Amino acid sequence: MVNIPIINPLHWGYHGTVEQAVSPNGTVNLKLKDSKAGSSNKGSQLHEFIGEQVPELSNNARFELNPYLFTGILQTMYLGSADFSKSFPVFYGREIVNYSDGGISTADWVMAGWKQKYDFAENDAKFNLEQFKKDEESTHPENWPRLHPRTRFLNDEELKGVHAETKPLIVVLHGLAGGSHEPIIRSLTKNLSEISNGKFDVVVLNTRGCARSKITTRKLFYAYATDDIREFLKREKERHPGRRIFTVGYSFGGTILGNYLGEDGENAPVDAAAILCCPWDLYTASLKMRDDWWSRKLFSKNIAQFLTRLVKVNMGELEYTQGKDEPPAYPASIEHPSYTVFTRENLKKAYSFNSTVEFDDVYTAPCLGYKNALEYYKAGGSINRLPNIKVPTLIINSKDDPVVGEEAIPVVPAKENVNVTLCITDIGGHLAYLDKKYNSWAGAQIAQFFNKFEELVQ
């Protein structure tokens, strides 16, 4: 008889509680615009501001999720398997972003005006598909894959309009091998773009090779891949120096964002940030995925095979053939990633991978000069750079997250950095936090955080 582990009974239920992990000395003082938020002369500390302006994230606050999804495993499985095709309808206009190393990724801008342009009916999610397809065909670059629903490339005039916008900008980083099309990202971008009658401009920066993006260099993404977000934010800030910029990272996107904010410190052109369900300690999170029966059986293999498909789709550009291609000029390192791992032999191995550790052992670790995946995880986790985050940052993690695990939540480092407020929930799963209507509770809180920050903070 197989002994199946029992889920922790303390993490059952749909009534959740928030616990703020805050420095004993308090948090950074935010200068307020006026008296709308209380005592404008004294300002407001970050954790107090969050508690007052986003009440459901105050210390000991209670919230409710879907009663049918009463564990983190059920929340996470439902998010990954249910049909959300008609939920969170968002129109995206795609831009190809060019980087200094010759690589590209894509930026999907939320185009709120396209709902009217294409006669979108909110109740049944129908719109003028014929006109959309005509515009899609006229803007689609040659040899690019077909994009996800309600997403097409911007024409030159539309792109100029996007670049001329001066509203506060929110840049979203998605999870591992995901993209703007994911239901949880659409839920967030819909929330962000509609709050306060559309006060924000919202864009999802898809990582290289993701969301049906082509790649032009032998480089994908990894925990240290902060150059792209750095260049993108620099470009946007230079275009409109007085424009406020906010950033939000989900899961592995949170890892990249956390590493970037820690690397650049006070030089990051970001006014505030939010990070949801980030595996801050990649090493500890990897042990959760390896040793926990539920996490290993239900999630680890799926993630590994998702990454394998990403490599397979991009093998035309990535593939290295010994004897045909010149070997790298430098030993593998963070500064000079090696592409010799992208071989047909390794791809054949990858089809049988059952864990992300196996994938990173074969691909990511040797690509970056590490001995193995665990060494890469110890070095690449954003927990190492959390102490140097200088931007006011809201962090949300759940104790019942089957992908991250409770042990990877950075309680001690968060309490030692006055610029962050860590909100720990006892339920929510990985990125899900689905309420009775299957909307994202966490996404709504993040949207309200940015809304109030823009409204009240200098």
Beta strands, then each sheet from edge to edge (+ up, - down):
strand 1: 15-21
strand 2: 29-30
strand 3: 44-45
strand 4: 62-64
strand 5: 92-98
strand 6: 104-110
strand 7: 151-153
strand 8: 169-173
strand 9: 201-206
strand 10: 245-250
strand 11: 272-276
strand 12: 393-398
strand 13: 420-425
sheet 1: 4+ 1- 13+ 12+ 11+ 10+ 8+ 9+ 6- 5+ 7+
sheet 2: 2+ 3-
end
